[in-house]
Amino acid sequence: MTVRQTNPLAVLLIASVGCAMTVLDTNIVAIVLPTIARDLGASFADVEWVISAYVLSFASLLLPAGAIADRFGRRTIFLLGIGIFAVTSLLCGLAPSARALYVARALQGAGAALLLAPALAIIGHTFHDEKERNKAWAIWGGIMGLTMVLAPILGGLIGFHLGWRWAFYVNVPICILLATSVALRVPESRDQKARRLDPAGIVFFSGAMFGLTSGLINGQAHGWETWLSTVGFVVGVVGFVLFIAVETIQQRPMLDLSLFRLPRFVGAVLAMFAYAACAQVMASLLPLYLQNGLGRPALEAGFAMLPFAMAMLVLPQIGRWLSRFMSSTQVLVFGLAIVCLGNVTTGFGALQGQLPLVIAGMILLGSGGGLLNGETQKAIMGSVPRDRAGMASGISTTSRFSGILLGFAVLSGVLATFARQQLEMAANGSIGLRPSDAPRFADAVIAGDLPLATKLVAIEHQDGAALIARQAYSAGFSTALFVAAAMAAIAAVSVAVLMRNPRREPRVVEVHRQ
């Protein structure tokens, strides 16, 4: 198919839509998760894997996807990623079981990585002038922000009117239109000096992330002392050790570890990770609480996410204004402090069942996240020599999605563990539940299947059981938010220390790359 004369604005919009699809899918799925749990009879561990399998593949393959696109052609790999994303979205919609769904989600995450990485590279390749490039990235950021605002509403509408399967089916026609536009409008480009692939690094990094994630998910589901959880953590630690060893000894590493000799770079990466793990992850956790803790239907939960999403959209503009008066370090520490306060406020609101306080906390969370969203990327790129910009950008994106993955696994594990303890204690009380049914009752509540949970209770106690279930879920959620607040506070102090002195940075040794 012949590519028409290049129109930079058209290329920007097409690539931006491709990037936006990855955000749209994640946030829509977050809204329909309780419906998926009820329809497929899924456990909370299954629900976690629906999110985690996607993000795990996404985070693990982003760095190699960029190298693949540079070497084999960005347009070609972009089209491949769109095709994989479309096919796997169809498989997700057709999934007959929770296990089939999260296997398809893992494949979908791989498609998303092959979609996002070349789309970003295409934008960077299309705009060479610094002023035009900054304008292009501003438009890209606006499209991504608007997507974050619209996604929860679309998720609520889809869940209410069409059913959860359409959260995946809707991707197929979009992918067809996107692929057609790419074929017609986007020219091919390559990097003749693209670095070689790093198979060992890919395998060990992916294995490490999978091990830690499975250890966290199996720990809350089966017990933290069980062999399933222990094996997961051992695999994760060994995987990271082997990954670091491989990246240290080879000439063309996927990850240039010498960058981590720069304290400011480490501080900026830590800020990105903390932002993702303590604020951005709430795009997945808040809809679960709104439905399972407050009992709101999917449609109401989608609209209730607007304060969080709008704050995430607006605050980057304020962050750019603040950067005139504050250093990058101060903006990062200030943003993390607001995220900490937002988590505490939302946590107390959830614990007390006060929706206005929850909404106020969501606004604070979105505000802190909005400040950090653009500033973290800017701080990372500004902490390295110019010739390392490509590597730094890859590390930035990987740390963002690694933060979402591990943040979701840790916080949902805390939520499930504390909620289960409360529910099992309540089951020994006066709700008419047999002791043998207590674990099933707790599992159903945590997964979001309240109708199944209440069926285990005598009819005269079902209203009381539903109230106890929501209170226990809210208590677990609030505990998770207090943990997130502590993480954000520790990160804020660490960033302030690491980035306090911009001078006297150690020299970064040049790594030969092809």
VORO-131635 format. One record per residue (C-alpha): residue number from 1; residue in one letter; x, z, y. Coordinates in Angstrom, 2 decimals, always signed. Layout:
<sites>
<site NUM a <X Z Y>>
...
</sites>
This chain:
<sites>
<site 1 m <+0.00 +0.00 +0.00>>
<site 2 t <+1.45 -1.03 +3.38>>
<site 3 v <+1.97 +1.70 +5.95>>
<site 4 r <+0.63 +0.85 +9.39>>
<site 5 q <+2.76 +1.26 +12.50>>
<site 6 t <+3.75 +4.89 +12.85>>
<site 7 n <+1.60 +6.97 +15.19>>
<site 8 p <+3.33 +10.36 +15.66>>
<site 9 l <+0.07 +12.14 +16.55>>
<site 10 a <-1.66 +10.77 +13.44>>
<site 11 v <+1.29 +11.82 +11.27>>
<site 12 l <+1.19 +15.31 +12.83>>
<site 13 l <-2.54 +15.71 +12.20>>
<site 14 i <-2.29 +14.45 +8.60>>
<site 15 a <+0.64 +16.74 +7.77>>
<site 16 s <-1.06 +19.68 +9.50>>
<site 17 v <-4.24 +19.18 +7.48>>
<site 18 g <-2.12 +19.20 +4.33>>
<site 19 c <-0.58 +22.53 +5.34>>
<site 20 a <-3.98 +23.91 +6.35>>
<site 21 m <-5.40 +23.19 +2.89>>
<site 22 t <-3.11 +25.81 +1.35>>
<site 23 v <-4.43 +28.45 +3.79>>
<site 24 l <-8.03 +27.28 +3.46>>
<site 25 d <-7.97 +27.54 -0.32>>
<site 26 t <-6.39 +31.00 -0.39>>
<site 27 n <-8.81 +32.53 +2.13>>
<site 28 i <-11.94 +30.90 +0.68>>
<site 29 v <-11.05 +32.14 -2.81>>
<site 30 a <-10.55 +35.68 -1.45>>
<site 31 i <-14.20 +35.74 -0.35>>
<site 32 v <-15.62 +34.62 -3.72>>
<site 33 l <-13.42 +36.83 -5.95>>
<site 34 p <-16.14 +39.45 -6.66>>
<site 35 t <-18.53 +36.63 -7.62>>
<site 36 i <-15.88 +35.20 -9.97>>
<site 37 a <-15.42 +38.62 -11.56>>
<site 38 r <-19.15 +39.01 -12.21>>
<site 39 d <-19.67 +35.47 -13.49>>
<site 40 l <-16.67 +35.40 -15.85>>
<site 41 g <-16.77 +39.08 -16.83>>
<site 42 a <-13.23 +39.45 -15.45>>
<site 43 s <-11.26 +42.67 -15.26>>
<site 44 f <-9.51 +43.73 -12.06>>
<site 45 a <-6.20 +42.58 -13.60>>
<site 46 d <-7.77 +39.13 -14.06>>
<site 47 v <-8.92 +39.18 -10.43>>
<site 48 e <-5.39 +40.05 -9.33>>
<site 49 w <-3.95 +37.17 -11.35>>
<site 50 v <-6.37 +34.70 -9.73>>
<site 51 i <-4.60 +35.42 -6.43>>
<site 52 s <-1.14 +36.28 -7.76>>
<site 53 a <-0.69 +33.30 -10.10>>
<site 54 y <-1.26 +30.92 -7.19>>
<site 55 v <+1.02 +32.74 -4.76>>
<site 56 l <+3.70 +33.28 -7.45>>
<site 57 s <+4.04 +29.54 -8.15>>
<site 58 f <+3.81 +28.79 -4.44>>
<site 59 a <+6.53 +31.27 -3.43>>
<site 60 s <+8.85 +30.40 -6.32>>
<site 61 l <+8.77 +26.64 -5.76>>
<site 62 l <+8.84 +26.35 -1.95>>
<site 63 l <+12.64 +26.17 -1.65>>
<site 64 p <+13.13 +23.65 -4.49>>
<site 65 a <+10.10 +21.65 -3.30>>
<site 66 g <+11.83 +21.07 +0.03>>
<site 67 a <+14.99 +19.86 -1.71>>
<site 68 i <+12.95 +17.60 -4.02>>
<site 69 a <+11.12 +16.08 -1.05>>
<site 70 d <+14.35 +15.46 +0.86>>
<site 71 r <+15.97 +13.79 -2.15>>
<site 72 f <+13.11 +11.73 -3.62>>
<site 73 g <+11.10 +10.98 -0.49>>
<site 74 r <+8.88 +13.23 +1.58>>
<site 75 r <+5.88 +10.89 +1.55>>
<site 76 t <+6.17 +10.41 -2.23>>
<site 77 i <+6.33 +14.14 -2.98>>
<site 78 f <+3.56 +14.83 -0.43>>
<site 79 l <+1.29 +12.41 -2.33>>
<site 80 l <+2.35 +13.98 -5.64>>
<site 81 g <+1.51 +17.47 -4.32>>
<site 82 i <-1.90 +16.29 -3.08>>
<site 83 g <-2.64 +14.75 -6.48>>
<site 84 i <-1.64 +17.89 -8.39>>
<site 85 f <-3.62 +20.06 -5.97>>
<site 86 a <-6.74 +17.91 -6.44>>
<site 87 v <-6.56 +17.83 -10.25>>
<site 88 t <-5.85 +21.55 -10.58>>
<site 89 s <-8.63 +22.39 -8.10>>
<site 90 l <-11.00 +20.53 -10.42>>
<site 91 l <-9.62 +22.49 -13.39>>
<site 92 c <-10.15 +25.76 -11.49>>
<site 93 g <-13.78 +24.84 -10.80>>
<site 94 l <-14.35 +23.96 -14.46>>
<site 95 a <-12.60 +27.07 -15.83>>
<site 96 p <-14.69 +28.65 -18.64>>
<site 97 s <-12.83 +31.99 -18.55>>
<site 98 a <-10.75 +34.15 -16.26>>
<site 99 r <-7.58 +33.31 -18.19>>
<site 100 a <-8.22 +29.58 -17.90>>
<site 101 l <-8.84 +30.07 -14.18>>
<site 102 y <-5.59 +31.83 -13.38>>
<site 103 v <-3.55 +29.41 -15.50>>
<site 104 a <-5.10 +26.58 -13.46>>
<site 105 r <-4.37 +28.59 -10.31>>
<site 106 a <-0.69 +28.78 -11.24>>
<site 107 l <-0.59 +24.99 -11.55>>
<site 108 q <-2.49 +24.71 -8.27>>
<site 109 g <+0.17 +26.87 -6.59>>
<site 110 a <+2.85 +24.45 -7.80>>
<site 111 g <+0.86 +21.59 -6.26>>
<site 112 a <+0.53 +23.56 -3.03>>
<site 113 a <+4.31 +24.01 -2.81>>
<site 114 l <+4.85 +20.27 -3.36>>
<site 115 l <+2.24 +19.67 -0.66>>
<site 116 l <+3.40 +22.15 +1.99>>
<site 117 a <+7.18 +21.65 +1.87>>
<site 118 p <+7.17 +17.87 +2.45>>
<site 119 a <+4.40 +18.18 +5.06>>
<site 120 l <+6.59 +20.51 +7.11>>
<site 121 a <+9.59 +18.22 +6.63>>
<site 122 i <+7.55 +15.20 +7.73>>
<site 123 i <+6.63 +16.94 +10.99>>
<site 124 g <+10.25 +17.89 +11.60>>
<site 125 h <+11.42 +14.35 +10.85>>
<site 126 t <+8.79 +12.68 +13.07>>
<site 127 f <+9.52 +14.61 +16.26>>
<site 128 h <+13.15 +14.55 +17.44>>
<site 129 d <+12.93 +15.46 +21.12>>
<site 130 e <+12.94 +19.25 +21.54>>
<site 131 k <+10.05 +19.27 +23.99>>
<site 132 e <+7.92 +17.01 +21.79>>
<site 133 r <+8.83 +18.99 +18.70>>
<site 134 n <+7.78 +22.28 +20.34>>
<site 135 k <+4.49 +20.68 +21.37>>
<site 136 a <+3.98 +19.39 +17.82>>
<site 137 w <+4.58 +22.81 +16.29>>
<site 138 a <+2.16 +24.35 +18.80>>
<site 139 i <-0.55 +21.90 +17.68>>
<site 140 w <+0.31 +22.65 +14.05>>
<site 141 g <+0.04 +26.39 +14.72>>
<site 142 g <-3.35 +25.92 +16.41>>
<site 143 i <-4.69 +24.01 +13.40>>
<site 144 m <-3.40 +26.68 +11.01>>
<site 145 g <-4.92 +29.43 +13.14>>
<site 146 l <-8.27 +27.66 +13.37>>
<site 147 t <-8.23 +27.24 +9.60>>
<site 148 m <-7.73 +30.98 +9.17>>
<site 149 v <-10.78 +31.62 +11.38>>
<site 150 l <-13.03 +29.11 +9.60>>
<site 151 a <-11.94 +29.82 +6.01>>
<site 152 p <-13.77 +33.18 +5.52>>
<site 153 i <-16.98 +31.72 +6.98>>
<site 154 l <-16.73 +28.65 +4.74>>
<site 155 g <-16.02 +30.94 +1.80>>
<site 156 g <-19.13 +32.98 +2.55>>
<site 157 l <-21.29 +29.88 +2.93>>
<site 158 i <-19.96 +28.34 -0.28>>
<site 159 g <-20.35 +31.57 -2.23>>
<site 160 f <-23.90 +32.11 -0.94>>
<site 161 h <-25.29 +28.57 -1.21>>
<site 162 l <-23.22 +26.72 -3.82>>
<site 163 g <-21.47 +29.24 -6.08>>
<site 164 w <-17.80 +30.13 -6.49>>
<site 165 r <-16.86 +26.96 -8.40>>
<site 166 w <-17.41 +24.93 -5.23>>
<site 167 a <-14.64 +26.94 -3.57>>
<site 168 f <-12.39 +24.72 -5.70>>
<site 169 y <-14.48 +21.55 -5.99>>
<site 170 v <-14.49 +21.18 -2.19>>
<site 171 n <-10.74 +20.49 -2.31>>
<site 172 v <-11.15 +17.28 -4.32>>
<site 173 p <-12.81 +15.02 -1.70>>
<site 174 i <-10.54 +16.46 +1.01>>
<site 175 c <-7.50 +15.58 -1.12>>
<site 176 i <-8.78 +12.04 -1.67>>
<site 177 l <-9.20 +11.47 +2.08>>
<site 178 l <-5.85 +13.11 +2.79>>
<site 179 a <-3.99 +11.00 +0.21>>
<site 180 t <-5.54 +7.81 +1.60>>
<site 181 s <-4.45 +8.79 +5.12>>
<site 182 v <-0.91 +9.57 +3.93>>
<site 183 a <-0.65 +6.23 +2.14>>
<site 184 l <-1.83 +4.34 +5.23>>
<site 185 r <-0.22 +6.28 +8.06>>
<site 186 v <+2.85 +8.24 +6.94>>
<site 187 p <+6.16 +6.38 +6.51>>
<site 188 e <+8.66 +7.31 +3.81>>
<site 189 s <+11.73 +9.35 +4.78>>
<site 190 r <+14.63 +10.88 +2.89>>
<site 191 d <+17.72 +12.95 +3.57>>
<site 192 q <+20.75 +11.13 +2.16>>
<site 193 k <+22.70 +14.40 +2.27>>
<site 194 a <+20.00 +16.46 +0.55>>
<site 195 r <+21.33 +19.37 -1.48>>
<site 196 r <+21.18 +19.21 -5.25>>
<site 197 l <+18.52 +21.11 -7.16>>
<site 198 d <+19.34 +24.55 -8.55>>
<site 199 p <+17.50 +24.85 -11.91>>
<site 200 a <+19.08 +28.19 -12.83>>
<site 201 g <+18.20 +29.67 -9.45>>
<site 202 i <+14.60 +28.42 -9.72>>
<site 203 v <+14.19 +29.89 -13.23>>
<site 204 f <+15.70 +33.29 -12.44>>
<site 205 f <+13.88 +33.70 -9.11>>
<site 206 s <+10.55 +32.71 -10.67>>
<site 207 g <+11.19 +35.02 -13.63>>
<site 208 a <+12.04 +37.92 -11.35>>
<site 209 m <+8.89 +37.51 -9.27>>
<site 210 f <+6.75 +37.08 -12.39>>
<site 211 g <+8.25 +40.19 -14.00>>
<site 212 l <+7.65 +42.41 -10.99>>
<site 213 t <+4.12 +41.06 -10.47>>
<site 214 s <+3.14 +41.49 -14.12>>
<site 215 g <+4.64 +44.99 -14.16>>
<site 216 l <+2.53 +46.00 -11.15>>
<site 217 i <-0.67 +44.41 -12.48>>
<site 218 n <-0.27 +45.74 -16.04>>
<site 219 g <+0.67 +49.16 -14.69>>
<site 220 q <-2.67 +49.71 -12.99>>
<site 221 a <-4.60 +48.07 -15.84>>
<site 222 h <-2.97 +49.71 -18.87>>
<site 223 g <-0.96 +52.63 -17.49>>
<site 224 w <+2.35 +52.82 -15.68>>
<site 225 e <+4.15 +54.25 -18.72>>
<site 226 t <+3.04 +51.48 -21.13>>
<site 227 w <+5.50 +48.97 -22.56>>
<site 228 l <+3.71 +46.06 -20.85>>
<site 229 s <+4.43 +47.53 -17.43>>
<site 230 t <+7.98 +48.61 -18.34>>
<site 231 v <+8.91 +45.20 -19.75>>
<site 232 g <+7.60 +43.52 -16.60>>
<site 233 f <+9.75 +45.67 -14.32>>
<site 234 v <+12.83 +45.23 -16.53>>
<site 235 v <+12.37 +41.43 -16.53>>
<site 236 g <+11.95 +41.51 -12.75>>
<site 237 v <+15.13 +43.52 -12.12>>
<site 238 v <+17.23 +41.55 -14.61>>
<site 239 g <+15.88 +38.29 -13.15>>
<site 240 f <+16.92 +39.27 -9.62>>
<site 241 v <+20.40 +40.36 -10.80>>
<site 242 l <+20.91 +37.04 -12.60>>
<site 243 f <+19.52 +35.12 -9.61>>
<site 244 i <+22.00 +36.78 -7.24>>
<site 245 a <+24.86 +36.20 -9.70>>
<site 246 v <+24.01 +32.51 -10.09>>
<site 247 e <+23.64 +31.97 -6.33>>
<site 248 t <+26.98 +33.71 -5.72>>
<site 249 i <+29.14 +31.72 -8.11>>
<site 250 q <+27.86 +28.16 -7.67>>
<site 251 q <+28.98 +25.74 -4.99>>
<site 252 r <+25.53 +24.48 -4.00>>
<site 253 p <+23.18 +27.49 -4.13>>
<site 254 m <+19.45 +27.33 -3.50>>
<site 255 l <+19.87 +30.49 -1.42>>
<site 256 d <+22.93 +30.96 +0.79>>
<site 257 l <+23.60 +34.68 +0.32>>
<site 258 s <+26.26 +34.71 +3.03>>
<site 259 l <+23.44 +34.65 +5.60>>
<site 260 f <+22.54 +38.17 +4.52>>
<site 261 r <+25.84 +39.39 +5.96>>
<site 262 l <+24.14 +39.05 +9.35>>
<site 263 p <+22.28 +42.30 +10.17>>
<site 264 r <+19.97 +40.57 +12.67>>
<site 265 f <+19.03 +37.97 +10.09>>
<site 266 v <+18.31 +40.69 +7.51>>
<site 267 g <+16.16 +42.52 +10.07>>
<site 268 a <+14.20 +39.37 +10.92>>
<site 269 v <+13.62 +38.54 +7.23>>
<site 270 l <+12.51 +42.14 +6.62>>
<site 271 a <+10.05 +41.83 +9.53>>
<site 272 m <+8.63 +38.62 +8.02>>
<site 273 f <+8.30 +40.24 +4.59>>
<site 274 a <+6.64 +43.37 +6.04>>
<site 275 y <+4.27 +41.28 +8.17>>
<site 276 a <+3.16 +39.36 +5.10>>
<site 277 a <+2.93 +42.41 +2.82>>
<site 278 c <+1.16 +44.72 +5.28>>
<site 279 a <-0.94 +42.40 +7.49>>
<site 280 q <-1.32 +38.85 +6.21>>
<site 281 v <-2.18 +40.14 +2.73>>
<site 282 m <-5.32 +41.71 +4.21>>
<site 283 a <-6.90 +38.25 +4.26>>
<site 284 s <-7.25 +38.80 +0.49>>
<site 285 l <-7.84 +42.57 +0.33>>
<site 286 l <-10.35 +43.03 +3.17>>
<site 287 p <-13.02 +40.72 +1.64>>
<site 288 l <-12.81 +42.72 -1.59>>
<site 289 y <-13.46 +45.96 +0.29>>
<site 290 l <-16.28 +44.50 +2.39>>
<site 291 q <-18.10 +43.45 -0.77>>
<site 292 n <-17.11 +46.10 -3.33>>
<site 293 g <-16.77 +49.08 -0.98>>
<site 294 l <-19.44 +48.38 +1.64>>
<site 295 g <-21.74 +46.35 -0.60>>
<site 296 r <-21.93 +43.36 +1.74>>
<site 297 p <-22.80 +39.96 +0.20>>
<site 298 a <-20.24 +37.14 +0.36>>
<site 299 l <-21.84 +35.51 +3.40>>
<site 300 e <-21.79 +38.72 +5.47>>
<site 301 a <-18.25 +39.49 +4.29>>
<site 302 g <-17.10 +36.06 +5.48>>
<site 303 f <-18.51 +36.60 +8.97>>
<site 304 a <-17.23 +40.19 +9.02>>
<site 305 m <-13.68 +38.81 +8.66>>
<site 306 l <-13.97 +37.12 +12.07>>
<site 307 p <-12.47 +40.02 +14.13>>
<site 308 f <-9.36 +39.97 +11.96>>
<site 309 a <-9.08 +36.17 +11.97>>
<site 310 m <-9.75 +35.78 +15.71>>
<site 311 a <-7.08 +38.36 +16.55>>
<site 312 m <-4.62 +36.50 +14.33>>
<site 313 l <-5.48 +33.29 +16.22>>
<site 314 v <-5.29 +34.65 +19.79>>
<site 315 l <-2.40 +37.12 +19.69>>
<site 316 p <+0.41 +34.58 +19.13>>
<site 317 q <-0.38 +33.27 +22.64>>
<site 318 i <-0.04 +36.80 +24.03>>
<site 319 g <+3.16 +37.20 +22.02>>
<site 320 r <+4.67 +34.19 +23.78>>
<site 321 w <+3.78 +35.82 +27.12>>
<site 322 l <+5.25 +39.17 +26.04>>
<site 323 s <+8.50 +37.48 +25.03>>
<site 324 r <+9.17 +36.90 +28.76>>
<site 325 f <+9.46 +40.65 +29.28>>
<site 326 m <+10.53 +41.95 +25.86>>
<site 327 s <+13.37 +41.06 +23.52>>
<site 328 s <+12.62 +39.57 +20.12>>
<site 329 t <+13.50 +42.90 +18.49>>
<site 330 q <+11.07 +44.79 +20.71>>
<site 331 v <+8.24 +42.35 +19.97>>
<site 332 l <+8.87 +42.68 +16.22>>
<site 333 v <+8.95 +46.48 +16.31>>
<site 334 f <+5.87 +46.56 +18.57>>
<site 335 g <+3.99 +44.22 +16.21>>
<site 336 l <+4.87 +46.28 +13.14>>
<site 337 a <+3.79 +49.46 +14.95>>
<site 338 i <+0.39 +47.89 +15.70>>
<site 339 v <+0.08 +46.81 +12.04>>
<site 340 c <+0.83 +50.41 +11.03>>
<site 341 l <-1.85 +51.72 +13.42>>
<site 342 g <-4.31 +49.07 +12.23>>
<site 343 n <-3.84 +50.06 +8.60>>
<site 344 v <-4.31 +53.74 +9.42>>
<site 345 t <-7.45 +53.05 +11.49>>
<site 346 t <-9.00 +50.78 +8.85>>
<site 347 g <-8.07 +53.28 +6.13>>
<site 348 f <-9.83 +56.16 +7.90>>
<site 349 g <-12.83 +53.93 +8.58>>
<site 350 a <-13.06 +53.03 +4.89>>
<site 351 l <-12.64 +56.65 +3.81>>
<site 352 q <-15.46 +57.78 +6.11>>
<site 353 g <-17.65 +54.73 +5.52>>
<site 354 q <-17.74 +53.89 +9.25>>
<site 355 l <-17.98 +50.13 +9.76>>
<site 356 p <-17.23 +50.25 +13.55>>
<site 357 l <-13.93 +52.04 +12.83>>
<site 358 v <-13.15 +49.50 +10.08>>
<site 359 i <-13.80 +46.63 +12.51>>
<site 360 a <-11.57 +48.27 +15.13>>
<site 361 g <-8.83 +48.60 +12.53>>
<site 362 m <-9.25 +44.97 +11.50>>
<site 363 i <-8.79 +43.89 +15.14>>
<site 364 l <-5.60 +45.97 +15.36>>
<site 365 l <-4.34 +44.53 +12.07>>
<site 366 g <-5.03 +40.99 +13.21>>
<site 367 s <-3.42 +41.70 +16.58>>
<site 368 g <-0.22 +43.04 +15.07>>
<site 369 g <-0.17 +40.19 +12.57>>
<site 370 g <-0.74 +37.65 +15.32>>
<site 371 l <+2.20 +39.01 +17.33>>
<site 372 l <+4.45 +38.87 +14.28>>
<site 373 n <+3.31 +35.51 +12.96>>
<site 374 g <+5.23 +33.33 +15.40>>
<site 375 e <+7.88 +35.86 +16.45>>
<site 376 t <+9.20 +36.47 +12.91>>
<site 377 q <+9.92 +32.77 +12.37>>
<site 378 k <+11.52 +32.54 +15.83>>
<site 379 a <+13.68 +35.62 +15.17>>
<site 380 i <+14.89 +34.30 +11.81>>
<site 381 m <+15.80 +30.89 +13.23>>
<site 382 g <+17.51 +32.51 +16.21>>
<site 383 s <+19.68 +34.78 +14.03>>
<site 384 v <+21.66 +32.07 +12.23>>
<site 385 p <+24.06 +29.31 +13.26>>
<site 386 r <+22.34 +26.02 +14.11>>
<site 387 d <+23.75 +24.25 +11.04>>
<site 388 r <+21.94 +26.77 +8.79>>
<site 389 a <+18.51 +26.13 +10.30>>
<site 390 g <+17.16 +24.35 +7.22>>
<site 391 m <+18.24 +27.11 +4.83>>
<site 392 a <+16.92 +29.80 +7.21>>
<site 393 s <+13.55 +28.06 +7.44>>
<site 394 g <+13.27 +27.96 +3.65>>
<site 395 i <+14.18 +31.64 +3.37>>
<site 396 s <+11.60 +32.45 +6.05>>
<site 397 t <+8.76 +30.70 +4.24>>
<site 398 t <+9.78 +32.13 +0.86>>
<site 399 s <+9.98 +35.69 +2.22>>
<site 400 r <+6.51 +35.26 +3.74>>
<site 401 f <+4.86 +34.29 +0.47>>
<site 402 s <+6.95 +36.72 -1.56>>
<site 403 g <+5.66 +39.42 +0.78>>
<site 404 i <+2.06 +38.34 +0.21>>
<site 405 l <+2.60 +38.28 -3.56>>
<site 406 l <+4.29 +41.66 -3.92>>
<site 407 g <+2.20 +43.25 -1.17>>
<site 408 f <-1.00 +42.20 -2.92>>
<site 409 a <+0.28 +43.42 -6.30>>
<site 410 v <+1.45 +46.79 -4.94>>
<site 411 l <-1.56 +47.52 -2.72>>
<site 412 s <-4.17 +46.37 -5.23>>
<site 413 g <-2.38 +48.46 -7.86>>
<site 414 v <-2.64 +51.52 -5.61>>
<site 415 l <-6.29 +50.71 -4.91>>
<site 416 a <-7.15 +50.37 -8.60>>
<site 417 t <-5.20 +53.45 -9.73>>
<site 418 f <-6.75 +55.84 -7.19>>
<site 419 a <-10.25 +54.38 -7.48>>
<site 420 r <-10.10 +54.63 -11.27>>
<site 421 q <-9.08 +58.29 -11.09>>
<site 422 q <-12.03 +59.06 -8.80>>
<site 423 l <-14.47 +57.11 -10.96>>
<site 424 e <-13.39 +58.72 -14.22>>
<site 425 m <-13.75 +62.18 -12.65>>
<site 426 a <-17.19 +61.26 -11.34>>
<site 427 a <-18.19 +59.95 -14.76>>
<site 428 n <-17.82 +63.48 -16.11>>
<site 429 g <-20.32 +64.69 -13.50>>
<site 430 s <-24.04 +64.22 -13.22>>
<site 431 i <-24.60 +60.44 -13.28>>
<site 432 g <-25.75 +60.32 -16.88>>
<site 433 l <-22.72 +58.39 -18.20>>
<site 434 r <-21.34 +58.95 -21.69>>
<site 435 p <-17.61 +59.89 -21.70>>
<site 436 s <-16.86 +56.92 -23.96>>
<site 437 d <-18.29 +54.56 -21.30>>
<site 438 a <-16.29 +56.03 -18.41>>
<site 439 p <-13.34 +53.59 -18.66>>
<site 440 r <-15.70 +50.59 -18.86>>
<site 441 f <-17.64 +51.89 -15.87>>
<site 442 a <-14.43 +52.30 -13.83>>
<site 443 d <-13.10 +48.86 -14.84>>
<site 444 a <-16.35 +47.13 -13.87>>
<site 445 v <-16.50 +48.85 -10.47>>
<site 446 i <-12.88 +48.03 -9.62>>
<site 447 a <-13.36 +44.40 -10.66>>
<site 448 g <-16.38 +44.18 -8.35>>
<site 449 d <-19.02 +43.91 -11.08>>
<site 450 l <-21.35 +46.70 -9.93>>
<site 451 p <-24.40 +45.33 -11.84>>
<site 452 l <-22.46 +45.67 -15.13>>
<site 453 a <-21.26 +49.15 -14.17>>
<site 454 t <-24.74 +50.44 -13.39>>
<site 455 k <-26.10 +49.10 -16.70>>
<site 456 l <-23.95 +51.72 -18.42>>
<site 457 v <-25.83 +54.49 -16.56>>
<site 458 a <-29.30 +55.85 -17.25>>
<site 459 i <-31.94 +54.21 -15.02>>
<site 460 e <-32.70 +57.39 -13.07>>
<site 461 h <-29.01 +57.74 -12.12>>
<site 462 q <-28.25 +54.13 -11.19>>
<site 463 d <-28.68 +54.52 -7.43>>
<site 464 g <-26.40 +57.55 -7.41>>
<site 465 a <-23.88 +55.77 -9.62>>
<site 466 a <-23.80 +52.79 -7.24>>
<site 467 l <-23.12 +55.11 -4.29>>
<site 468 i <-20.34 +56.91 -6.18>>
<site 469 a <-18.85 +53.56 -7.20>>
<site 470 r <-18.66 +52.32 -3.61>>
<site 471 q <-17.25 +55.63 -2.36>>
<site 472 a <-14.54 +55.61 -5.06>>
<site 473 y <-13.62 +51.99 -4.30>>
<site 474 s <-13.43 +52.82 -0.59>>
<site 475 a <-11.22 +55.82 -1.31>>
<site 476 g <-8.85 +53.66 -3.36>>
<site 477 f <-8.81 +51.01 -0.64>>
<site 478 s <-8.07 +53.56 +2.09>>
<site 479 t <-5.17 +54.95 +0.02>>
<site 480 a <-3.76 +51.43 -0.31>>
<site 481 l <-3.98 +51.00 +3.47>>
<site 482 f <-2.18 +54.27 +4.09>>
<site 483 v <+0.60 +53.01 +1.81>>
<site 484 a <+0.67 +49.74 +3.81>>
<site 485 a <+0.90 +51.77 +7.03>>
<site 486 a <+3.90 +53.68 +5.67>>
<site 487 m <+5.56 +50.41 +4.65>>
<site 488 a <+5.02 +48.95 +8.13>>
<site 489 a <+6.40 +52.09 +9.79>>
<site 490 i <+9.54 +52.07 +7.61>>
<site 491 a <+10.00 +48.36 +8.31>>
<site 492 a <+9.65 +48.92 +12.08>>
<site 493 v <+12.40 +51.55 +12.09>>
<site 494 s <+14.64 +49.42 +9.86>>
<site 495 v <+14.18 +46.32 +12.03>>
<site 496 a <+14.98 +48.32 +15.16>>
<site 497 v <+18.23 +49.56 +13.59>>
<site 498 l <+19.32 +46.24 +12.06>>
<site 499 m <+18.59 +44.16 +15.16>>
<site 500 r <+19.69 +46.61 +17.84>>
<site 501 n <+23.01 +44.90 +18.57>>
<site 502 p <+23.04 +41.10 +18.84>>
<site 503 r <+26.80 +41.02 +19.22>>
<site 504 r <+29.72 +41.41 +16.83>>
<site 505 e <+27.99 +39.72 +13.92>>
<site 506 p <+30.26 +39.01 +10.93>>
<site 507 r <+31.29 +35.40 +10.43>>
<site 508 v <+29.24 +33.40 +7.93>>
<site 509 v <+31.43 +31.51 +5.47>>
<site 510 e <+30.49 +27.84 +5.21>>
<site 511 v <+29.02 +26.89 +1.83>>
<site 512 h <+29.67 +23.34 +0.61>>
<site 513 r <+26.39 +21.55 -0.05>>
<site 514 q <+25.38 +18.02 -0.91>>
</sites>
